[in-house]
Amino acid sequence: MTLPSHDAWIHTSHTLLPTWKSLSVSHQSAIPISISRVNQVDAARLDVEMSAMLKEQLVKVFSLMKPGMLFQYEAELDAFLEFLIWRFSIWVDKPTPGIALMNLRYRDERAVEPRDKVRTGLEGPGLTVAQKIWYCVATVGGQYIWARLQSFSAFRRWGDTEQRPLARRLWILIQRIEGVYRAASFGNLLIFLCTGRYRNLIERALRARLVYGSPNMNRAVSFEYMNRQLVWNEFSEMLLLLLPLLNSSSVKNLLRPFSKDKSSSSSEDGTACPICLATPTIPYVALPCQHRYCYYCLRTRCAAAPSFRCSRCSEPVVAMQRHSGGVSTE
């Protein structure tokens, strides 16, 4: 038996080596990577805070306008701000401010295919033009249409029993659609907590997944900042619970002997606040019915119930106006 020549060994190795490399790469074509759920949730929260900051600055520009006028176009204002954020981030293949702070970006999960080399799990193309347009339609147009539909149905009182049968049916249909959407969102949240993919239904429908933008970049928001935000949020929630108690009639009656203002004895007067039954210290009027309230009484009631009705005439309160002329929307 004769051994193969040296050239035969070299020729065989050159022939089998590419096949062996392809088989080894196919078994590890992609390294599984887990995107932090906290980063994804924080990105959504930071985007909401960014929109609120832009809205606050824009509202200051119109602070001298007619009272309650800006409140009528609040849905259009929110849609305009969301469109600006989408136009200068998602549309130009850039992450939104909150997503960028969390070192994340959107990836088209449908276009991710195994490659001929070991991947880190972060590669992949961004969103397509169709995905970007549908993202804008869902986040900007969908939310605007739904907000306007809800406000229109509430203003027309479709939910009242004395309304026409068609309006009543439309109101029931709106409530059912909202219930189905909330249930689907809750189910998507449970799936997100298990898999770490797709924070909301829009991302799941578009197959737009959040992945890390750079594998070597740490979180841009420190844990010290996060803890401070949590403390302030809990403190503000505690104040919202305590303010109604501080404005209750029992507490005011207890502190009345120590007060210098003795004019609050006319609790049955028509100028008294209908909530605390005392003379308004910071008088505000409810629009459009023009009934007087204490500022904190009216503010806390409007914050607790967006569809708050006047305690005297049961008319919906759409805005607040200072009795001396200042303006404050709900």
MOFENSUL-V741443 format. One record per backbone hydrogen bond with DSSP energy under -1.0 kcal/mol. CO is the residue of the C=O (numbers start at 1). NH is the residue of the N-H. E is the energy in kcal/mol with one decimal. If there is no record, write none. Layout:
BEGIN
{{CO | NH | E} {CO | NH | E}}
END
This chain:
BEGIN
{{5 | 9 | -1.5} {6 | 10 | -1.9} {7 | 11 | -2.5} {8 | 12 | -2.3} {9 | 13 | -2.3} {10 | 14 | -2.3} {11 | 15 | -1.4} {12 | 16 | -2.4} {13 | 17 | -2.0} {16 | 20 | -2.3} {17 | 21 | -2.3} {18 | 22 | -2.3} {19 | 23 | -2.0} {20 | 24 | -2.2} {21 | 25 | -2.2} {22 | 26 | -1.9} {23 | 27 | -1.1} {36 | 40 | -1.5} {37 | 41 | -2.4} {38 | 42 | -2.7} {39 | 43 | -1.9} {40 | 44 | -1.6} {41 | 45 | -2.0} {42 | 46 | -2.6} {43 | 47 | -2.0} {44 | 48 | -1.8} {45 | 49 | -2.1} {46 | 50 | -2.3} {47 | 51 | -2.2} {48 | 52 | -2.2} {49 | 53 | -2.2} {50 | 54 | -2.2} {51 | 55 | -2.4} {52 | 56 | -2.3} {53 | 57 | -1.9} {54 | 58 | -2.1} {55 | 59 | -2.4} {56 | 60 | -1.4} {60 | 63 | -1.2} {62 | 65 | -1.4} {66 | 69 | -2.1} {71 | 74 | -1.2} {73 | 77 | -2.0} {74 | 78 | -2.4} {75 | 79 | -2.2} {76 | 80 | -2.3} {77 | 81 | -2.2} {78 | 82 | -2.3} {79 | 83 | -2.1} {80 | 84 | -2.0} {81 | 85 | -2.2} {82 | 86 | -2.2} {83 | 87 | -2.9} {84 | 88 | -2.0} {86 | 91 | -2.4} {89 | 94 | -3.4} {90 | 93 | -1.6} {96 | 100 | -2.9} {97 | 101 | -2.0} {98 | 102 | -1.2} {99 | 104 | -2.3} {100 | 103 | -1.6} {101 | 220 | -1.6} {103 | 213 | -1.7} {105 | 211 | -2.6} {107 | 209 | -2.4} {119 | 31 | -1.1} {125 | 108 | -2.3} {128 | 132 | -2.2} {129 | 133 | -2.3} {130 | 134 | -2.5} {131 | 135 | -2.1} {132 | 136 | -2.0} {133 | 137 | -2.6} {134 | 138 | -2.4} {135 | 139 | -2.6} {136 | 140 | -2.3} {136 | 141 | -1.5} {137 | 142 | -2.2} {140 | 144 | -1.8} {141 | 145 | -2.6} {142 | 146 | -2.2} {143 | 147 | -2.3} {144 | 148 | -2.5} {145 | 149 | -2.4} {146 | 150 | -2.2} {147 | 151 | -2.3} {148 | 152 | -2.4} {149 | 153 | -2.3} {150 | 154 | -2.2} {151 | 155 | -2.4} {152 | 156 | -2.3} {153 | 158 | -2.3} {157 | 160 | -1.2} {160 | 163 | -1.3} {164 | 168 | -2.3} {165 | 169 | -2.4} {166 | 170 | -2.3} {167 | 171 | -2.2} {168 | 172 | -2.1} {169 | 173 | -2.5} {170 | 174 | -2.4} {171 | 175 | -2.2} {172 | 176 | -2.2} {173 | 177 | -2.5} {174 | 178 | -2.4} {175 | 179 | -2.1} {176 | 180 | -2.7} {177 | 181 | -2.4} {178 | 182 | -2.3} {179 | 183 | -2.3} {180 | 184 | -2.6} {181 | 185 | -2.5} {182 | 186 | -2.2} {183 | 187 | -2.3} {184 | 188 | -2.4} {185 | 189 | -2.1} {186 | 190 | -1.9} {187 | 191 | -2.0} {188 | 192 | -2.6} {189 | 193 | -2.4} {190 | 194 | -1.3} {191 | 195 | -2.9} {192 | 196 | -2.5} {200 | 204 | -1.6} {201 | 205 | -2.5} {202 | 206 | -2.2} {203 | 208 | -2.0} {207 | 109 | -2.4} {209 | 107 | -2.5} {211 | 105 | -2.1} {214 | 217 | -1.0} {222 | 226 | -1.8} {223 | 227 | -2.5} {224 | 228 | -2.0} {225 | 229 | -2.3} {226 | 230 | -2.3} {227 | 231 | -2.2} {228 | 232 | -2.2} {229 | 233 | -2.4} {230 | 234 | -2.4} {231 | 235 | -2.3} {232 | 236 | -2.5} {233 | 237 | -2.2} {234 | 238 | -1.9} {235 | 239 | -1.9} {236 | 240 | -2.0} {237 | 241 | -1.3} {238 | 242 | -1.8} {239 | 243 | -2.7} {242 | 246 | -2.3} {243 | 247 | -1.5} {245 | 248 | -1.2} {248 | 252 | -1.7} {249 | 253 | -2.5} {250 | 254 | -1.7} {251 | 255 | -1.9} {256 | 259 | -1.5} {265 | 267 | -1.9} {266 | 269 | -1.2} {269 | 272 | -1.4} {273 | 277 | -2.1} {278 | 273 | -3.1} {282 | 295 | -1.1} {283 | 323 | -2.2} {284 | 293 | -3.1} {285 | 321 | -2.3} {286 | 290 | -3.2} {287 | 318 | -2.4} {287 | 319 | -1.0} {291 | 286 | -2.3} {293 | 284 | -2.6} {294 | 298 | -2.5} {295 | 299 | -2.8} {296 | 300 | -2.2} {297 | 301 | -1.8} {298 | 302 | -2.3} {299 | 303 | -2.1} {300 | 304 | -2.1} {301 | 305 | -2.3} {305 | 308 | -1.4} {308 | 317 | -2.5} {310 | 314 | -1.9} {315 | 310 | -2.7} {319 | 287 | -2.6} {320 | 328 | -2.1} {321 | 285 | -3.4} {322 | 325 | -1.5} {326 | 322 | -2.8} {328 | 320 | -1.6}}
END
